[in-house]
Amino acid sequence: MNTIQRISCTLTIGMVYALSACAQNSSEAFRGKFFNSEHKVWMEIDFLNKNVAVPQQEDIFSDVAGYIGHETDPRKWIIVDADLHQQTAKLSIINDYGSEDLEATLRLNSDSTFTLTQKEGSSIKFAVDKKWRKLPKQLIFKRP
């Protein structure tokens, strides 16, 4: 193997390592607790292991990819599946009664925030001051 071939081989191995490290770091980002203070909602997620327990729902739901909660409403929206592709996850979400569902995406932004975009199906809503309040179709979540 000549010098040019060795350099090329070394660069190729370095690029493969860097790409796999980026993919792993991206996956790790989709784990933790995130907040949207404007609408008083949070989500707890772990798209790698899909082993999040929903508070007060442990007997009903097994471990899931995550859930979305509200500061004043005990109900949760359950992320039953998350299909992760690089910086974006496709989500299947249901309410804790199982009567409503939707598809959404969660995108990791360059500033380490997340954008949740509700796509097809029901709208995420919570009871606030004894009235149902729909969340906007797009929400930005941040780490605490």
Secondary structure, DSSP 8 states (H G I E B T S, - for coil): --HHHHHHHHHHHHHHHHHHHHHHHHHHHSEEEEEETTTTEEEEEETTT--B--TT-TTT---BSEEEEESS---EEEEEEEEEETTEEEEEEEETTSS-EEEEEEEE-TTS-EEEEEEEE---EEEETTEEEE--SEEEEB--
